[in-house]
């Protein structure tokens, strides 16, 4: 399957965006002082565990999507380089 340039860049950007957003979220979740993520004894709550699972899942999906986008961009660049080389045109 061949991805177009805009789709490849979108997937790559989506993967990077996912990492930026969820990394910030986990950092804020870990520092939470409102009582949602940790109870009075300092133990993690169900809110913490559910959101941590969501974050880890999003990291994994963001990574997979970003890799697909990266491979698409890399393949398009290789294809463009091959088309520009004199040996590809038979000269």
N, CA, C and O atoms as a printed pandas DataFrame, in Angstrom:
     atom_number atom_name residue_name chain_id  residue_number  x_coord  y_coord  z_coord
0              1         N          UNK        A               1    0.843   -1.170    0.000
1              2        CA          UNK        A               1    0.000    0.000    0.000
2              3         C          UNK        A               1    0.887    1.232    0.000
3              4         O          UNK        A               1    1.903    1.279    0.694
4              5         N          UNK        A               2    0.500    2.215   -0.774
5              6        CA          UNK        A               2    1.270    3.445   -0.878
6              7         C          UNK        A               2    0.461    4.593   -0.287
7              8         O          UNK        A               2   -0.700    4.798   -0.641
8              9         N          UNK        A               3    1.091    5.337    0.619
9             10        CA          UNK        A               3    0.429    6.488    1.238
10            11         C          UNK        A               3    0.816    7.755    0.489
11            12         O          UNK        A               3    1.935    7.885   -0.006
12            13         N          UNK        A               4   -0.118    8.673    0.418
13            14        CA          UNK        A               4    0.200    9.951   -0.210
14            15         C          UNK        A               4    1.046   10.789    0.754
15            16         O          UNK        A               4    1.131   10.482    1.943
16            17         N          UNK        A               5    1.655   11.826    0.241
17            18        CA          UNK        A               5    2.490   12.700    1.068
18            19         C          UNK        A               5    1.691   13.347    2.193
19            20         O          UNK        A               5    2.141   13.313    3.338
20            21         N          UNK        A               6    0.512   13.943    1.917
21            22        CA          UNK        A               6   -0.241   14.559    3.021
22            23         C          UNK        A               6   -0.660   13.556    4.098
23            24         O          UNK        A               6   -0.619   13.872    5.287
24            25         N          UNK        A               7   -1.061   12.359    3.691
25            26        CA          UNK        A               7   -1.472   11.347    4.664
26            27         C          UNK        A               7   -0.274   10.908    5.500
27            28         O          UNK        A               7   -0.393   10.750    6.715
28            29         N          UNK        A               8    0.864   10.711    4.871
29            30        CA          UNK        A               8    2.069   10.303    5.600
30            31         C          UNK        A               8    2.454   11.351    6.638
31            32         O          UNK        A               8    2.744   11.013    7.786
32            33         N          UNK        A               9    2.458   12.619    6.239
33            34        CA          UNK        A               9    2.817   13.690    7.174
34            35         C          UNK        A               9    1.768   13.832    8.280
35            36         O          UNK        A               9    2.113   14.107    9.429
36            37         N          UNK        A              10    0.494   13.646    7.938
37            38        CA          UNK        A              10   -0.553   13.717    8.955
38            39         C          UNK        A              10   -0.359   12.627   10.008
39            40         O          UNK        A              10   -0.456   12.894   11.206
40            41         N          UNK        A              11   -0.086   11.405    9.565
41            42        CA          UNK        A              11    0.116   10.303   10.503
42            43         C          UNK        A              11    1.345   10.538   11.379
43            44         O          UNK        A              11    1.317   10.264   12.579
44            45         N          UNK        A              12    2.412   11.040   10.788
45            46        CA          UNK        A              12    3.617   11.340   11.548
46            47         C          UNK        A              12    3.342   12.441   12.582
47            48         O          UNK        A              12    3.762   12.337   13.734
48            49         N          UNK        A              13    2.641   13.482   12.163
49            50        CA          UNK        A              13    2.298   14.580   13.079
50            51         C          UNK        A              13    1.353   14.097   14.177
51            52         O          UNK        A              13    1.479   14.515   15.328
52            53         N          UNK        A              14    0.415   13.227   13.834
53            54        CA          UNK        A              14   -0.512   12.689   14.826
54            55         C          UNK        A              14    0.235   11.904   15.895
55            56         O          UNK        A              14   -0.065   12.026   17.083
56            57         N          UNK        A              15    1.201   11.105   15.479
57            58        CA          UNK        A              15    2.001   10.342   16.436
58            59         C          UNK        A              15    2.773   11.249   17.377
59            60         O          UNK        A              15    2.814   11.003   18.582
60            61         N          UNK        A              16    3.387   12.299   16.834
61            62        CA          UNK        A              16    4.132   13.248   17.670
62            63         C          UNK        A              16    3.185   14.000   18.606
63            64         O          UNK        A              16    3.493   14.186   19.783
64            65         N          UNK        A              17    2.045   14.430   18.089
65            66        CA          UNK        A              17    1.051   15.138   18.887
66            67         C          UNK        A              17    0.558   14.265   20.039
67            68         O          UNK        A              17    0.422   14.738   21.167
68            69         N          UNK        A              18    0.297   13.015   19.759
69            70        CA          UNK        A              18   -0.176   12.092   20.779
70            71         C          UNK        A              18    0.842   11.985   21.916
71            72         O          UNK        A              18    0.469   12.009   23.089
72            73         N          UNK        A              19    2.113   11.867   21.573
73            74        CA          UNK        A              19    3.147   11.789   22.600
74            75         C          UNK        A              19    3.215   13.075   23.419
75            76         O          UNK        A              19    3.327   13.018   24.643
76            77         N          UNK        A              20    3.150   14.222   22.770
77            78        CA          UNK        A              20    3.224   15.502   23.498
78            79         C          UNK        A              20    2.052   15.659   24.457
79            80         O          UNK        A              20    2.241   16.008   25.622
80            81         N          UNK        A              21    0.865   15.409   23.979
81            82        CA          UNK        A              21   -0.334   15.583   24.805
82            83         C          UNK        A              21   -0.357   14.611   25.974
83            84         O          UNK        A              21   -0.559   15.022   27.117
84            85         N          UNK        A              22   -0.154   13.331   25.701
85            86        CA          UNK        A              22   -0.274   12.336   26.763
86            87         C          UNK        A              22    0.897   12.371   27.731
87            88         O          UNK        A              22    0.724   12.047   28.907
88            89         N          UNK        A              23    2.081   12.752   27.275
89            90        CA          UNK        A              23    3.209   12.909   28.196
90            91         C          UNK        A              23    2.896   14.008   29.202
91            92         O          UNK        A              23    3.127   13.845   30.401
92            93         N          UNK        A              24    2.372   15.125   28.713
93            94        CA          UNK        A              24    1.987   16.228   29.599
94            95         C          UNK        A              24    0.888   15.784   30.558
95            96         O          UNK        A              24    0.929   16.108   31.744
96            97         N          UNK        A              25   -0.083   15.052   30.053
97            98        CA          UNK        A              25   -1.177   14.582   30.898
98            99         C          UNK        A              25   -0.673   13.672   32.021
99           100         O          UNK        A              25   -1.076   13.828   33.174
100          101         N          UNK        A              26    0.203   12.728   31.689
101          102        CA          UNK        A              26    0.728   11.808   32.704
102          103         C          UNK        A              26    1.555   12.568   33.736
103          104         O          UNK        A              26    1.479   12.290   34.933
104          105         N          UNK        A              27    2.338   13.521   33.268
105          106        CA          UNK        A              27    3.126   14.336   34.193
106          107         C          UNK        A              27    2.209   15.076   35.168
107          108         O          UNK        A              27    2.485   15.119   36.367
108          109         N          UNK        A              28    1.127   15.653   34.665
109          110        CA          UNK        A              28    0.167   16.355   35.521
110          111         C          UNK        A              28   -0.604   15.387   36.418
111          112         O          UNK        A              28   -0.913   15.709   37.566
112          113         N          UNK        A              29   -0.911   14.211   35.896
113          114        CA          UNK        A              29   -1.608   13.199   36.688
114          115         C          UNK        A              29   -0.740   12.771   37.872
115          116         O          UNK        A              29   -1.236   12.604   38.986
116          117         N          UNK        A              30    0.540   12.598   37.624
117          118        CA          UNK        A              30    1.462   12.152   38.656
118          119         C          UNK        A              30    1.604   13.195   39.774
119          120         O          UNK        A              30    1.792   12.850   40.940
120          121         N          UNK        A              31    1.510   14.475   39.395
121          122        CA          UNK        A              31    1.658   15.563   40.370
122          123         C          UNK        A              31    0.324   16.005   40.974
123          124         O          UNK        A              31    0.285   16.976   41.729
124          125         N          UNK        A              32   -0.755   15.315   40.657
125          126        CA          UNK        A              32   -2.089   15.724   41.074
126          127         C          UNK        A              32   -2.198   15.877   42.590
127          128         O          UNK        A              32   -1.842   14.976   43.349
128          129         N          UNK        A              33   -2.691   17.021   43.003
129          130        CA          UNK        A              33   -2.875   17.285   44.437
130          131         C          UNK        A              33   -4.348   17.499   44.767
131          132         O          UNK        A              33   -4.686   17.835   45.902
132          133         N          UNK        A              34   -5.224   17.309   43.787
133          134        CA          UNK        A              34   -6.644   17.582   43.998
134          135         C          UNK        A              34   -7.367   16.439   44.722
135          136         O          UNK        A              34   -8.500   16.610   45.171
136          137         N          UNK        A              35   -6.728   15.297   44.833
137          138        CA          UNK        A              35   -7.369   14.156   45.470
138          139         C          UNK        A              35   -8.013   13.188   44.495
139          140         O          UNK        A              35   -8.541   12.156   44.909
140          141         N          UNK        A              36   -7.978   13.503   43.213
141          142        CA          UNK        A              36   -8.557   12.587   42.221
142          143         C          UNK        A              36   -7.647   11.400   41.953
143          144         O          UNK        A              36   -8.106   10.258   41.935
144          145         N          UNK        A              37   -6.367   11.658   41.746
145          146        CA          UNK        A              37   -5.442   10.594   41.368
146          147         C          UNK        A              37   -4.901    9.833   42.568
147          148         O          UNK        A              37   -4.584    8.648   42.457
148          149         N          UNK        A              38   -4.793   10.487   43.694
149          150        CA          UNK        A              38   -4.256    9.859   44.898
150          151         C          UNK        A              38   -5.157   10.193   46.072
151          152         O          UNK        A              38   -5.640   11.319   46.197
152          153         N          UNK        A              39   -5.379    9.209   46.932
153          154        CA          UNK        A              39   -6.227    9.446   48.103
154          155         C          UNK        A              39   -5.410   10.120   49.209
155          156         O          UNK        A              39   -4.248   10.468   49.001
156          157         N          UNK        A              40   -6.010   10.299   50.365
157          158        CA          UNK        A              40   -5.340   10.993   51.467
158          159         C          UNK        A              40   -4.100   10.255   51.960
159          160         O          UNK        A              40   -3.176   10.881   52.478
160          161         N          UNK        A              41   -4.069    8.949   51.808
161          162        CA          UNK        A              41   -2.911    8.160   52.232
162          163         C          UNK        A              41   -1.801    8.162   51.177
163          164         O          UNK        A              41   -0.715    7.633   51.416
164          165         N          UNK        A              42   -2.075    8.763   50.002
165          166        CA          UNK        A              42   -1.085    8.812   48.934
166          167         C          UNK        A              42   -1.127    7.629   47.993
167          168         O          UNK        A              42   -0.254    7.471   47.140
168          169         N          UNK        A              43   -2.144    6.799   48.150
169          170        CA          UNK        A              43   -2.283    5.634   47.268
170          171         C          UNK        A              43   -3.035    6.016   46.000
171          172         O          UNK        A              43   -3.928    6.861   46.038
172          173         N          UNK        A              44   -2.674    5.390   44.862
173          174        CA          UNK        A              44   -3.374    5.688   43.615
174          175         C          UNK        A              44   -4.841    5.258   43.683
175          176         O          UNK        A              44   -5.178    4.236   44.281
176          177         N          UNK        A              45   -5.700    6.057   43.059
177          178        CA          UNK        A              45   -7.129    5.765   43.012
178          179         C          UNK        A              45   -7.474    5.101   41.685
179          180         O          UNK        A              45   -6.624    4.957   40.806
180          181         N          UNK        A              46   -8.737    4.699   41.555
181          182        CA          UNK        A              46   -9.208    4.115   40.291
182          183         C          UNK        A              46   -9.072    5.134   39.155
183          184         O          UNK        A              46   -8.757    4.766   38.024
184          185         N          UNK        A              47   -9.306    6.401   39.455
185          186        CA          UNK        A              47   -9.140    7.475   38.459
186          187         C          UNK        A              47   -7.721    7.452   37.898
187          188         O          UNK        A              47   -7.526    7.549   36.686
188          189         N          UNK        A              48   -6.743    7.325   38.771
189          190        CA          UNK        A              48   -5.338    7.278   38.351
190          191         C          UNK        A              48   -5.097    6.097   37.424
191          192         O          UNK        A              48   -4.531    6.264   36.343
192          193         N          UNK        A              49   -5.523    4.898   37.836
193          194        CA          UNK        A              49   -5.251    3.691   37.047
194          195         C          UNK        A              49   -5.947    3.717   35.697
195          196         O          UNK        A              49   -5.358    3.320   34.692
196          197         N          UNK        A              50   -7.182    4.176   35.659
197          198        CA          UNK        A              50   -7.913    4.246   34.386
198          199         C          UNK        A              50   -7.212    5.205   33.430
199          200         O          UNK        A              50   -7.036    4.897   32.251
200          201         N          UNK        A              51   -6.817    6.359   33.938
201          202        CA          UNK        A              51   -6.172    7.345   33.070
202          203         C          UNK        A              51   -4.751    6.943   32.691
203          204         O          UNK        A              51   -4.269    7.296   31.615
204          205         N          UNK        A              52   -4.089    6.217   33.560
205          206        CA          UNK        A              52   -2.771    5.708   33.201
206          207         C          UNK        A              52   -2.877    4.673   32.074
207          208         O          UNK        A              52   -2.060    4.669   31.154
208          209         N          UNK        A              53   -3.884    3.798   32.150
209          210        CA          UNK        A              53   -4.109    2.810   31.078
210          211         C          UNK        A              53   -4.449    3.529   29.764
211          212         O          UNK        A              53   -3.962    3.143   28.701
212          213         N          UNK        A              54   -5.273    4.561   29.838
213          214        CA          UNK        A              54   -5.591    5.343   28.637
214          215         C          UNK        A              54   -4.332    5.971   28.044
215          216         O          UNK        A              54   -4.137    5.957   26.829
216          217         N          UNK        A              55   -3.490    6.514   28.899
217          218        CA          UNK        A              55   -2.265    7.155   28.429
218          219         C          UNK        A              55   -1.323    6.148   27.782
219          220         O          UNK        A              55   -0.774    6.410   26.712
220          221         N          UNK        A              56   -1.132    5.003   28.420
221          222        CA          UNK        A              56   -0.235    3.983   27.857
222          223         C          UNK        A              56   -0.770    3.494   26.510
223          224         O          UNK        A              56   -0.004    3.323   25.561
224          225         N          UNK        A              57   -2.071    3.271   26.429
225          226        CA          UNK        A              57   -2.683    2.858   25.161
226          227         C          UNK        A              57   -2.465    3.921   24.090
227          228         O          UNK        A              57   -2.146    3.599   22.945
228          229         N          UNK        A              58   -2.636    5.169   24.456
229          230        CA          UNK        A              58   -2.431    6.261   23.497
230          231         C          UNK        A              58   -0.970    6.384   23.086
231          232         O          UNK        A              58   -0.682    6.698   21.932
232          233         N          UNK        A              59   -0.038    6.139   24.018
233          234        CA          UNK        A              59    1.386    6.126   23.649
234          235         C          UNK        A              59    1.655    5.040   22.615
235          236         O          UNK        A              59    2.342    5.281   21.622
236          237         N          UNK        A              60    1.120    3.857   22.843
237          238        CA          UNK        A              60    1.345    2.749   21.916
238          239         C          UNK        A              60    0.727    3.014   20.549
239          240         O          UNK        A              60    1.369    2.806   19.520
240          241         N          UNK        A              61   -0.525    3.476   20.541
241          242        CA          UNK        A              61   -1.178    3.781   19.262
242          243         C          UNK        A              61   -0.504    4.956   18.553
243          244         O          UNK        A              61   -0.319    4.922   17.337
244          245         N          UNK        A              62   -0.139    5.985   19.302
245          246        CA          UNK        A              62    0.562    7.129   18.715
246          247         C          UNK        A              62    1.886    6.718   18.103
247          248         O          UNK        A              62    2.264    7.200   17.035
248          249         N          UNK        A              63    2.595    5.817   18.790
249          250        CA          UNK        A              63    3.866    5.328   18.262
250          251         C          UNK        A              63    3.645    4.545   16.974
251          252         O          UNK        A              63    4.352    4.761   15.990
252          253         N          UNK        A              64    2.678    3.643   16.972
253          254        CA          UNK        A              64    2.403    2.834   15.776
254          255         C          UNK        A              64    1.989    3.716   14.603
255          256         O          UNK        A              64    2.464    3.526   13.483
256          257         N          UNK        A              65    1.114    4.672   14.854
257          258        CA          UNK        A              65    0.646    5.567   13.792
258          259         C          UNK        A              65    1.793    6.439   13.291
259          260         O          UNK        A              65    1.926    6.661   12.088
260          261         N          UNK        A              66    2.621    6.934   14.211
261          262        CA          UNK        A              66    3.776    7.745   13.819
262          263         C          UNK        A              66    4.767    6.957   12.986
263          264         O          UNK        A              66    5.333    7.488   12.031
264          265         N          UNK        A              67    4.983    5.699   13.334
265          266        CA          UNK        A              67    5.902    4.854   12.558
266          267         C          UNK        A              67    5.365    4.634   11.147
267          268         O          UNK        A              67    6.128    4.675   10.181
268          269         N          UNK        A              68    4.073    4.403   11.021
269          270        CA          UNK        A              68    3.477    4.243    9.688
270          271         C          UNK        A              68    3.676    5.517    8.871
271          272         O          UNK        A              68    4.042    5.456    7.697
272          273         N          UNK        A              69    3.436    6.664    9.491
273          274        CA          UNK        A              69    3.642    7.934    8.797
274          275         C          UNK        A              69    5.092    8.146    8.422
275          276         O          UNK        A              69    5.382    8.599    7.315
276          277         N          UNK        A              70    6.017    7.826    9.329
277          278        CA          UNK        A              70    7.445    7.976    9.055
278          279         C          UNK        A              70    7.872    7.097    7.886
279          280         O          UNK        A              70    8.612    7.534    7.005
280          281         N          UNK        A              71    7.400    5.861    7.890
281          282        CA          UNK        A              71    7.737    4.962    6.783
282          283         C          UNK        A              71    7.178    5.468    5.458
283          284         O          UNK        A              71    7.817    5.336    4.414
284          285         N          UNK        A              72    5.976    6.050    5.509
285          286        CA          UNK        A              72    5.388    6.615    4.288
286          287         C          UNK        A              72    6.205    7.776    3.758
287          288         O          UNK        A              72    6.457    7.858    2.556
288          289         N          UNK        A              73    6.626    8.681    4.643
289          290        CA          UNK        A              73    7.449    9.835    4.234
290          291         C          UNK        A              73    8.783    9.349    3.683
291          292         O          UNK        A              73    9.248    9.829    2.649
292          293         N          UNK        A              74    9.393    8.395    4.377
293          294        CA          UNK        A              74   10.687    7.865    3.936
294          295         C          UNK        A              74   10.580    7.193    2.569
295          296         O          UNK        A              74   11.467    7.354    1.731
296          297         N          UNK        A              75    9.508    6.444    2.336
297          298        CA          UNK        A              75    9.317    5.781    1.044
298          299         C          UNK        A              75    9.109    6.796   -0.074
299          300         O          UNK        A              75    9.616    6.616   -1.182
300          301         N          UNK        A              76    8.369    7.855    0.214
301          302        CA          UNK        A              76    8.156    8.889   -0.801
302          303         C          UNK        A              76    9.462    9.606   -1.142
303          304         O          UNK        A              76    9.708    9.941   -2.301
304          305         N          UNK        A              77   10.293    9.839   -0.132
305          306        CA          UNK        A              77   11.585   10.496   -0.385
306          307         C          UNK        A              77   12.500    9.594   -1.206
307          308         O          UNK        A              77   13.185   10.064   -2.115
308          309         N          UNK        A              78   12.514    8.305   -0.889
309          310        CA          UNK        A              78   13.323    7.366   -1.677
310          311         C          UNK        A              78   12.854    7.315   -3.121
311          312         O          UNK        A              78   13.659    7.291   -4.052
312          313         N          UNK        A              79   11.536    7.298   -3.291
313          314        CA          UNK        A              79   10.958    7.254   -4.635
314          315         C          UNK        A              79   11.320    8.515   -5.418
315          316         O          UNK        A              79   11.639    8.439   -6.605
316          317         N          UNK        A              80   11.270    9.664   -4.763
317          318        CA          UNK        A              80   11.617   10.926   -5.426
318          319         C          UNK        A              80   13.104   10.957   -5.773
319          320         O          UNK        A              80   13.473   11.449   -6.839
320          321         N          UNK        A              81   13.957   10.444   -4.899
321          322        CA          UNK        A              81   15.394   10.411   -5.166
322          323         C          UNK        A              81   15.701    9.469   -6.337
323          324         O          UNK        A              81   16.559    9.760   -7.169
324          325         N          UNK        A              82   14.997    8.353   -6.388
325          326        CA          UNK        A              82   15.195    7.416   -7.492
326          327         C          UNK        A              82   14.761    8.037   -8.816
327          328         O          UNK        A              82   15.407    7.831   -9.844
328          329         N          UNK        A              83   13.691    8.779   -8.791
329          330        CA          UNK        A              83   13.176    9.399  -10.027
330          331         C          UNK        A              83   14.116   10.482  -10.535
331          332         O          UNK        A              83   14.174   10.736  -11.739
332          333         N          UNK        A              84   14.858   11.128   -9.624
333          334        CA          UNK        A              84   15.776   12.205  -10.011
334          335         C          UNK        A              84   17.128   11.698  -10.479
335          336         O          UNK        A              84   17.850   12.429  -11.157
336          337         N          UNK        A              85   17.489   10.478  -10.141
337          338        CA          UNK        A              85   18.814    9.979  -10.497
338          339         C          UNK        A              85   18.864    9.655  -11.993
339          340         O          UNK        A              85   17.885    9.168  -12.560
340          341         N          UNK        A              86   19.996    9.924  -12.622
341          342        CA          UNK        A              86   20.120    9.661  -14.071
342          343         C          UNK        A              86   19.981    8.193  -14.441
343          344         O          UNK        A              86   19.519    7.884  -15.539
344          345         N          UNK        A              87   20.366    7.285  -13.562
345          346        CA          UNK        A              87   20.263    5.859  -13.894
346          347         C          UNK        A              87   18.808    5.399  -13.958
347          348         O          UNK        A              87   18.501    4.404  -14.614
348          349         N          UNK        A              88   17.918    6.111  -13.286
349          350        CA          UNK        A              88   16.509    5.716  -13.286
350          351         C          UNK        A              88   15.837    6.063  -14.610
351          352         O          UNK        A              88   14.852    5.428  -14.988
352          353         N          UNK        A              89   16.360    7.065  -15.319
353          354        CA          UNK        A              89   15.764    7.484  -16.589
354          355         C          UNK        A              89   16.430    6.811  -17.769
355          356         O          UNK        A              89   15.981    6.970  -18.905
356          357         N          UNK        A              90   17.509    6.049  -17.519
357          358        CA          UNK        A              90   18.160    5.322  -18.595
358          359         C          UNK        A              90   19.173    6.163  -19.341
359          360         O          UNK        A              90   19.587    5.791  -20.439
360          361         N          UNK        A              91   19.584    7.283  -18.780
361          362        CA          UNK        A              91   20.554    8.146  -19.467
362          363         C          UNK        A              91   21.962    7.739  -19.166
363          364         O          UNK        A              91   22.903    8.359  -19.662
